[in-house]
Amino acid sequence: MKKVQLTQQGLDNLKKEYEEFSKVRRPKAIERLKTARAMGDLSENSEYSAAKEDLALVEGRIQEIEELLKNVEVVQNNSHSNTVTLGSRVKVIHNDTEDELQIVGEFEADPINKKLSSISPIGKALINRKVGEEVEIEVPAGKLKYKILEIK
């Protein structure tokens, strides 16, 4: 597996999620399965099937997070940099509207909260750009123009 680039905040969030899954959700899922198993005939026990599926999902996510944590590379944002890098907060103007975006690794992308993956069309277009530069980005909805106002 290739290195997984995360900001420090992304790594902290992943560790919190791991704690939640391994220390809270796994024990609950195991207890639910034990309770369902005690209900009797497993072939007609829908609660048993659902509990078994839930435990499998929890275990799958725990394994996925463990694999990510083994391959994490924390990217330090050089806030004094004059170019956009992973971890940068970028103030842009688009359609006469100012916005602040953060460029993050693909596993911590959250477009609703303006955290864009460095491999997304917008993230890719902004990486290595400088204040004052304008970029034209091809997205499924058409072409977008962004002007970089500030890099933090």
N, CA, C and O of each residue as an XYZ file, in Angstrom:
608
protein
N       0.847     -1.183      0.000
C       0.000      0.000      0.000
C       0.889      1.242      0.000
O       1.875      1.309      0.734
N       0.537      2.211     -0.819
C       1.308      3.454     -0.865
C       1.076      4.278      0.399
O       0.128      4.040      1.148
N       1.954      5.245      0.621
C       1.818      6.123      1.779
C       0.501      6.889      1.705
O       0.076      7.328      0.636
N      -0.128      7.037      2.855
C      -1.377      7.783      2.971
C      -1.025      9.131      3.575
O      -0.597      9.203      4.727
N      -1.201     10.193      2.810
C      -0.865     11.522      3.314
C      -2.058     12.110      4.062
O      -3.178     12.167      3.555
N      -1.768     12.546      5.296
C      -2.786     13.172      6.133
C      -2.186     14.397      6.805
O      -0.979     14.475      7.035
N      -3.046     15.341      7.111
C      -2.615     16.449      7.956
C      -2.606     15.916      9.389
O      -3.136     14.835      9.649
N      -2.014     16.656     10.312
C      -1.998     16.219     11.712
C      -3.426     16.076     12.232
O      -3.731     15.135     12.965
N      -4.297     17.004     11.855
C      -5.702     16.934     12.285
C      -6.363     15.666     11.738
O      -7.128     15.005     12.441
N      -6.066     15.337     10.494
C      -6.621     14.124      9.889
C      -6.156     12.869     10.623
O      -6.938     11.941     10.830
N      -4.881     12.842     11.016
C      -4.347     11.708     11.777
C      -5.019     11.621     13.140
O      -5.396     10.535     13.579
N      -5.170     12.749     13.803
C      -5.832     12.770     15.113
C      -7.267     12.250     15.002
O      -7.718     11.478     15.848
N      -7.976     12.671     13.968
C      -9.359     12.213     13.758
C      -9.410     10.709     13.493
O     -10.307     10.019     13.977
N      -8.451     10.208     12.728
C      -8.403      8.777     12.422
C      -8.139      7.969     13.694
O      -8.735      6.910     13.894
N      -7.250      8.466     14.548
C      -6.970      7.783     15.820
C      -8.202      7.781     16.724
O      -8.478      6.784     17.391
N      -8.946      8.896     16.749
C     -10.180      8.960     17.549
C     -11.199      7.950     17.031
O     -11.861      7.264     17.809
N     -11.315      7.870     15.710
C     -12.252      6.917     15.114
C     -11.846      5.486     15.472
O     -12.702      4.653     15.771
N     -10.555      5.203     15.442
C     -10.059      3.873     15.793
C     -10.427      3.537     17.244
O     -10.891      2.434     17.535
N     -10.215      4.492     18.141
C     -10.570      4.295     19.550
C     -12.066      3.999     19.683
O     -12.459      3.067     20.386
N     -12.888      4.788     19.011
C     -14.341      4.620     19.057
C     -14.739      3.216     18.579
O     -15.546      2.544     19.220
N     -14.172      2.785     17.457
C     -14.537      1.480     16.904
C     -14.018      0.333     17.771
O     -14.748     -0.624     18.028
N     -12.767      0.421     18.222
C     -12.193     -0.710     18.950
C     -12.633     -0.789     20.408
O     -12.743     -1.885     20.958
N     -12.885      0.349     21.040
C     -13.207      0.329     22.474
C     -14.706      0.475     22.780
O     -15.143      0.128     23.877
N     -15.489      0.980     21.835
C     -16.914      1.180     22.098
C     -17.780      0.332     21.167
O     -18.600     -0.467     21.620
N     -17.587      0.518     19.864
C     -18.499     -0.146     18.922
C     -18.286     -1.661     18.837
O     -19.250     -2.416     18.713
N     -17.019     -2.107     18.903
C     -16.763     -3.553     18.846
C     -17.392     -4.264     20.038
O     -18.115     -5.240     19.837
N     -17.147     -3.814     21.286
C     -17.781     -4.497     22.425
C     -19.315     -4.500     22.343
O     -19.949     -5.497     22.690
N     -19.909     -3.395     21.890
C     -21.370     -3.353     21.746
C     -21.848     -4.366     20.710
O     -22.847     -5.055     20.917
N     -21.119     -4.449     19.584
C     -21.508     -5.380     18.522
C     -21.366     -6.823     18.999
O     -22.204     -7.663     18.671
N     -20.316     -7.124     19.769
C     -20.121     -8.480     20.302
C     -21.244     -8.822     21.286
O     -21.780     -9.930     21.265
N     -21.587     -7.874     22.136
C     -22.664     -8.097     23.112
C     -24.005     -8.315     22.404
O     -24.792     -9.173     22.803
N     -24.254     -7.539     21.359
C     -25.498     -7.686     20.588
C     -25.564     -9.078     19.965
O     -26.621     -9.710     19.946
N     -24.433     -9.546     19.459
C     -24.372    -10.867     18.834
C     -24.624    -11.960     19.882
O     -25.357    -12.912     19.612
N     -24.029    -11.834     21.062
C     -24.248    -12.816     22.140
C     -25.714    -12.871     22.520
O     -26.280    -13.952     22.683
N     -26.334    -11.696     22.661
C     -27.752    -11.621     23.032
C     -28.621    -12.272     21.959
O     -29.545    -13.022     22.271
N     -28.323    -11.984     20.704
C     -29.108    -12.538     19.596
C     -28.927    -14.052     19.512
O     -29.875    -14.782     19.224
N     -27.703    -14.517     19.765
C     -27.424    -15.962     19.721
C     -28.227    -16.691     20.797
O     -28.665    -17.823     20.593
N     -28.414    -16.048     21.923
C     -29.146    -16.664     23.035
C     -30.650    -16.761     22.767
O     -31.367    -17.429     23.511
N     -31.126    -16.108     21.721
C     -32.563    -16.113     21.412
C     -33.041    -17.421     20.798
O     -34.242    -17.607     20.605
N     -32.137    -18.315     20.494
C     -32.599    -19.607     19.987
C     -32.245    -19.848     18.540
O     -31.156    -19.496     18.087
N     -33.174    -20.454     17.813
C     -32.976    -20.929     16.445
C     -32.316    -19.872     15.560
O     -32.941    -18.871     15.209
N     -31.039    -20.100     15.197
C     -30.276    -19.115     14.426
C     -30.742    -19.018     12.972
O     -30.564    -17.976     12.342
N     -31.327    -20.071     12.438
C     -31.737    -20.051     11.029
C     -32.897    -19.088     10.780
O     -33.057    -18.587      9.667
N     -33.704    -18.826     11.805
C     -34.838    -17.912     11.639
C     -34.686    -16.651     12.486
O     -35.664    -15.943     12.728
N     -33.482    -16.375     12.929
C     -33.242    -15.282     13.848
C     -32.662    -14.088     13.070
O     -31.456    -14.026     12.830
N     -33.522    -13.154     12.682
C     -33.059    -12.004     11.898
C     -32.159    -11.085     12.722
O     -31.268    -10.442     12.168
N     -32.376    -11.016     14.021
C     -31.520    -10.190     14.887
C     -30.104    -10.748     14.908
O     -29.133     -9.991     14.929
N     -29.987    -12.068     14.902
C     -28.664    -12.698     14.873
C     -27.939    -12.339     13.573
O     -26.760    -11.984     13.586
N     -28.655    -12.436     12.459
C     -28.046    -12.108     11.157
C     -27.616    -10.651     11.111
O     -26.526    -10.335     10.635
N     -28.474     -9.761     11.609
C     -28.154     -8.328     11.610
C     -26.972     -8.035     12.535
O     -26.100     -7.235     12.194
N     -26.941     -8.679     13.703
C     -25.843     -8.469     14.649
C     -24.526     -8.985     14.076
O     -23.480     -8.361     14.255
N     -24.580    -10.106     13.398
C     -23.382    -10.689     12.770
C     -22.852     -9.753     11.676
O     -21.645     -9.543     11.556
N     -23.763     -9.202     10.892
C     -23.381     -8.264      9.825
C     -22.784     -6.978     10.407
O     -21.794     -6.452      9.898
N     -23.401     -6.488     11.476
C     -22.905     -5.277     12.136
C     -21.487     -5.500     12.667
O     -20.620     -4.642     12.496
N     -21.250     -6.627     13.300
C     -19.921     -6.934     13.826
C     -18.907     -7.018     12.684
O     -17.777     -6.550     12.823
N     -19.302     -7.607     11.570
C     -18.396     -7.708     10.421
C     -18.035     -6.317      9.886
O     -16.889     -6.075      9.506
N     -19.005     -5.413      9.858
C     -18.728     -4.050      9.403
C     -17.773     -3.335     10.355
O     -16.852     -2.650      9.911
N     -17.986     -3.489     11.647
C     -17.116     -2.868     12.648
C     -15.694     -3.417     12.510
O     -14.728     -2.653     12.479
N     -15.573     -4.735     12.428
C     -14.249     -5.357     12.289
C     -13.561     -4.922     10.994
O     -12.349     -4.707     10.968
N     -14.338     -4.795      9.931
C     -13.776     -4.348      8.646
C     -13.219     -2.939      8.736
O     -12.142     -2.655      8.213
N     -13.954     -2.060      9.397
C     -13.479     -0.671      9.539
C     -12.248     -0.605     10.433
O     -11.337      0.180     10.171
N     -12.207     -1.414     11.479
C     -11.031     -1.443     12.353
C      -9.804     -1.874     11.552
O      -8.740     -1.267     11.672
N      -9.947     -2.909     10.746
C      -8.819     -3.380      9.920
C      -8.387     -2.314      8.916
O      -7.195     -2.112      8.682
N      -9.366     -1.640      8.329
C      -9.065     -0.584      7.360
C      -8.272      0.550      8.021
O      -7.288      1.034      7.460
N      -8.702      0.966      9.204
C      -8.005      2.046      9.915
C      -6.605      1.597     10.313
O      -5.655      2.370     10.197
N      -6.463      0.345     10.788
C      -5.138     -0.157     11.161
C      -4.193     -0.113      9.971
O      -3.028      0.256     10.115
N      -4.687     -0.487      8.797
C      -3.869     -0.463      7.585
C      -3.470      0.969      7.229
O      -2.323      1.227      6.862
N      -4.417      1.894      7.338
C      -4.117      3.301      7.064
C      -3.060      3.826      8.036
O      -2.120      4.507      7.629
N      -3.221      3.504      9.321
C      -2.286      4.000     10.336
C      -0.869      3.473     10.118
O       0.102      4.156     10.443
N      -0.746      2.262      9.568
C       0.587      1.698      9.278
C       1.287      2.463      8.170
O       2.516      2.480      8.103
N       0.511      3.095      7.303
C       1.072      3.721      6.111
C       0.934      5.240      6.081
O       1.056      5.861      5.025
N       0.679      5.832      7.247
C       0.447      7.277      7.312
C       1.743      8.066      7.182
O       2.777      7.714      7.749
N       1.649      9.114      6.437
C       2.721     10.105      6.346
C       2.064     11.439      6.693
O       1.234     11.949      5.940
N       2.445     11.997      7.842
C       1.866     13.272      8.254
C       2.545     14.378      7.470
O       3.770     14.500      7.474
N       1.746     15.173      6.807
C       2.266     16.260      5.991
C       2.185     17.547      6.805
O       1.113     17.956      7.251
N       3.315     18.157      6.982
C       3.366     19.426      7.710
C       3.099     20.549      6.729
O       3.774     20.668      5.706
N       2.119     21.366      7.041
C       1.845     22.520      6.193
C       2.821     23.627      6.555
O       2.879     24.079      7.699
N       3.573     24.047      5.578
C       4.488     25.166      5.795
C       3.691     26.435      5.568
O       3.542     26.894      4.436
N       3.177     27.000      6.657
C       2.279     28.149      6.539
C       2.980     29.390      5.999
O       2.328     30.370      5.639
N       4.311     29.346      5.942
C       5.041     30.489      5.406
C       5.295     30.333      3.905
O       5.875     31.209      3.265
N       4.855     29.217      3.367
C       5.069     28.952      1.950
C       4.210     29.890      1.108
O       3.109     30.276      1.503
N       4.730     30.240     -0.039
C       3.950     31.102     -0.920
C       3.276     30.286     -2.020
O       2.739     30.843     -2.976
N       3.309     28.953     -1.875
C       2.604     28.091     -2.822
C       1.643     27.183     -2.061
O       1.850     26.881     -0.886
N       0.603     26.759     -2.745
C      -0.397     25.879     -2.149
C       0.186     24.468     -2.053
O       0.676     23.916     -3.038
N       0.123     23.897     -0.850
C       0.576     22.529     -0.622
C      -0.505     21.785      0.152
O      -1.507     22.372      0.561
N      -0.293     20.496      0.346
C      -1.218     19.703      1.144
C      -1.277     20.293      2.541
O      -0.235     20.517      3.155
N      -2.453     20.547      3.049
C      -2.631     21.148      4.363
C      -2.880     22.649      4.300
O      -3.323     23.240      5.284
N      -2.605     23.270      3.166
C      -2.798     24.722      3.036
C      -4.268     25.092      3.129
O      -5.149     24.366      2.668
N      -4.500     26.236      3.735
C      -5.817     26.868      3.668
C      -5.670     27.955      2.610
O      -4.754     28.775      2.665
N      -6.573     27.949      1.664
C      -6.464     28.842      0.519
C      -7.713     29.701      0.420
O      -8.828     29.189      0.314
N      -7.514     31.023      0.456
C      -8.639     31.924      0.246
C      -8.690     32.194     -1.254
O      -7.709     32.631     -1.855
N      -9.846     31.927     -1.843
C     -10.024     32.087     -3.287
C     -11.246     32.950     -3.558
O     -12.089     33.162     -2.686
N     -11.318     33.435     -4.774
C     -12.530     34.120     -5.218
C     -13.024     33.373     -6.442
O     -12.253     33.043     -7.343
N     -14.316     33.115     -6.456
C     -14.957     32.359     -7.536
C     -16.354     32.933     -7.712
O     -17.133     32.988     -6.761
N     -16.665     33.355     -8.913
C     -17.978     33.976     -9.187
C     -18.276     35.132     -8.224
O     -19.379     35.229     -7.687
N     -17.300     35.991     -8.014
C     -17.420     37.156     -7.131
C     -17.691     36.800     -5.672
O     -18.145     37.646     -4.901
N     -17.416     35.557     -5.288
C     -17.616     35.112     -3.915
C     -16.297     34.608     -3.353
O     -15.631     33.765     -3.953
N     -15.930     35.139     -2.184
C     -14.720     34.651     -1.526
C     -15.043     33.396     -0.748
O     -16.134     33.250     -0.197
N     -14.080     32.491     -0.709
C     -14.253     31.233     -0.009
C     -12.899     30.792      0.533
O     -11.861     31.136     -0.032
N     -12.905     30.041      1.613
C     -11.657     29.481      2.117
C     -11.748     27.968      2.054
O     -12.667     27.363      2.607
N     -10.788     27.367      1.377
C     -10.739     25.924      1.198
C      -9.492     25.392      1.881
O      -8.516     26.124      2.044
N      -9.509     24.139      2.277
C      -8.298     23.506      2.775
C      -8.008     22.318      1.874
O      -8.904     21.543      1.540
N      -6.745     22.183      1.484
C      -6.329     21.061      0.653
C      -5.832     19.963      1.598
O      -4.912     20.184      2.385
N      -6.449     18.780      1.514
C      -6.145     17.683      2.428
C      -5.885     16.399      1.646
O      -6.089     16.347      0.433
N      -5.431     15.360      2.359
C      -5.240     14.053      1.745
C      -6.580     13.432      1.385
O      -7.623     13.830      1.904
N      -6.540     12.461      0.496
C      -7.792     11.900     -0.015
C      -8.659     11.241      1.051
O      -9.878     11.183      0.891
N      -8.059     10.737      2.146
C      -8.840     10.047      3.166
C      -9.485     10.991      4.174
O     -10.276     10.553      5.009
N      -9.161     12.280      4.107
C      -9.796     13.226      5.034
C     -10.612     14.281      4.304
O     -11.037     15.268      4.905
N     -10.832     14.076      3.012
C     -11.626     15.020      2.231
C     -13.047     15.097      2.794
O     -13.634     14.087      3.184
N     -13.575     16.299      2.826
C     -14.924     16.555      3.329
C     -15.424     17.819      2.631
O     -15.395     18.904      3.212
N     -15.882     17.679      1.385
C     -16.265     18.852      0.592
C     -17.300     19.757      1.254
O     -17.272     20.972      1.055
N     -18.206     19.188      2.033
C     -19.223     20.001      2.696
C     -18.573     20.998      3.645
O     -19.056     22.119      3.809
N     -17.466     20.579      4.274
C     -16.738     21.456      5.186
C     -15.528     22.106      4.528
O     -14.602     22.556      5.203
N     -15.552     22.147      3.201
C     -14.541     22.837      2.390
C     -13.145     22.264      2.551
O     -12.153     22.986      2.456
N     -13.072     20.946      2.799
C     -11.796     20.234      2.836
C     -11.749     19.412      1.548
O     -12.448     18.410      1.402
N     -10.904     19.865      0.620
C     -10.850     19.236     -0.694
C      -9.621     18.354     -0.824
O      -8.524     18.741     -0.422
N      -9.805     17.189     -1.376
C      -8.708     16.261     -1.601
C      -7.723     16.836     -2.606
O      -8.099     17.513     -3.562
N      -6.452     16.546     -2.359
C      -5.413     17.017     -3.273
C      -5.497     16.323     -4.626
O      -4.845     16.748     -5.580
N      -6.296     15.256     -4.721
C      -6.442     14.583     -6.015
C      -7.785     14.901     -6.682
O      -8.084     14.387     -7.759
N      -8.587     15.748     -6.038
C      -9.836     16.186     -6.663
C      -9.489     17.194     -7.761
O      -8.390     17.749     -7.751
N     -10.390     17.442     -8.697
C     -10.066     18.406     -9.757
C      -9.657     19.784     -9.223
O      -8.694     20.374     -9.714
N     -10.376     20.298     -8.229
C     -10.053     21.626     -7.692
C      -8.752     21.568     -6.900
O      -7.890     22.432     -7.059
N      -8.604     20.553     -6.044
C      -7.384     20.401     -5.257
C      -6.152     20.286     -6.144
O      -5.141     20.946     -5.906
N      -6.246     19.445     -7.163
C      -5.134     19.246     -8.105
C      -4.755     20.560     -8.793
O      -3.576     20.864     -8.974
N      -5.769     21.325     -9.171
C      -5.523     22.578     -9.895
C      -4.878     23.636     -9.005
O      -4.127     24.480     -9.495
N      -5.161     23.601     -7.699
C      -4.628     24.620     -6.795
C      -3.220     24.290     -6.278
O      -2.453     25.198     -5.958
N      -2.878     23.006     -6.196
C      -1.560     22.601     -5.675
C      -0.452     23.273     -6.493
O      -0.510     23.336     -7.721
N       0.542     23.765     -5.783
C       1.734     24.428     -6.352
C       1.453     25.781     -7.001
O       2.312     26.321     -7.698
N       0.270     26.328     -6.784
C      -0.046     27.661     -7.312
C       0.294     28.714     -6.268
O       0.479     28.403     -5.091
N       0.376     29.970     -6.716
C       0.758     31.081     -5.838
C      -0.365     32.107     -5.741
O      -1.300     32.109     -6.541
N      -0.249     32.987     -4.732
C      -1.204     34.076     -4.564
C      -1.237     34.908     -5.844
O      -0.195     35.215     -6.424
N      -2.432     35.265     -6.271
C      -2.601     36.081     -7.473
C      -2.860     35.257     -8.719
O      -3.375     35.778     -9.709
N      -2.513     33.982     -8.686
C      -2.732     33.147     -9.867
C      -4.211     32.816    -10.028
O      -4.950     32.659     -9.056
N      -4.610     32.717    -11.279
C      -5.959     32.272    -11.596
C      -5.863     30.897    -12.216
O      -4.988     30.635    -13.041
N      -6.772     30.017    -11.812
C      -6.789     28.679    -12.392
C      -8.168     28.413    -12.972
O      -9.190     28.832    -12.427
N      -8.165     27.718    -14.072
C      -9.416     27.297    -14.701
C      -9.489     25.794    -14.516
O      -8.562     25.067    -14.874
N     -10.590     25.337    -13.959
C     -10.716     23.938    -13.586
C     -11.893     23.315    -14.314
O     -13.005     23.842    -14.301
N     -11.626     22.187    -14.946
C     -12.666     21.438    -15.642
C     -13.310     20.487    -14.639
O     -12.650     19.590    -14.114
N     -14.586     20.684    -14.378
C     -15.338     19.806    -13.480
C     -16.542     19.284    -14.254
O     -16.867     19.818    -15.315
N     -17.210     18.251    -13.744
C     -18.373     17.709    -14.481
C     -19.407     18.770    -14.856
O     -20.064     18.650    -15.890
N     -19.561     19.805    -14.031
C     -20.565     20.832    -14.309
C     -20.076     21.881    -15.314
O     -20.844     22.764    -15.698
N     -18.829     21.800    -15.740
C     -18.279     22.782    -16.680
C     -16.938     23.302    -16.207
O     -16.209     22.613    -15.493
N     -16.615     24.536    -16.614
C     -15.336     25.126    -16.215
C     -15.557     26.131    -15.084
O     -16.507     26.913    -15.095
N     -14.650     26.082    -14.114
C     -14.690     27.014    -12.993
C     -13.398     27.821    -13.005
O     -12.341     27.308    -13.372
N     -13.489     29.087    -12.601
C     -12.299     29.917    -12.469
C     -12.138     30.324    -11.015
O     -13.066     30.833    -10.387
N     -10.954     30.091    -10.499
C     -10.614     30.476     -9.135
C      -9.404     31.383     -9.178
O      -8.462     31.144     -9.934
N      -9.431     32.424     -8.365
C      -8.252     33.270     -8.195
C      -7.812     33.117     -6.755
O      -8.621     33.231     -5.834
N      -6.511     32.855     -6.560
C      -5.964     32.654     -5.220
C      -5.669     34.026     -4.604
O      -4.892     34.814     -5.141
N      -6.311     34.285     -3.466
C      -6.142     35.564     -2.775
C      -5.130     35.480     -1.636
O      -4.391     36.429     -1.374
N      -5.108     34.319     -0.959
C      -4.245     34.194      0.223
C      -3.980     32.715      0.479
O      -4.834     31.868      0.215
N      -2.808     32.415      0.988
C      -2.443     31.046      1.378
C      -2.046     31.084      2.841
O      -1.188     31.873      3.238
N      -2.671     30.229      3.646
C      -2.344     30.161      5.082
C      -1.777     28.801      5.411
O      -1.437     28.536      6.564
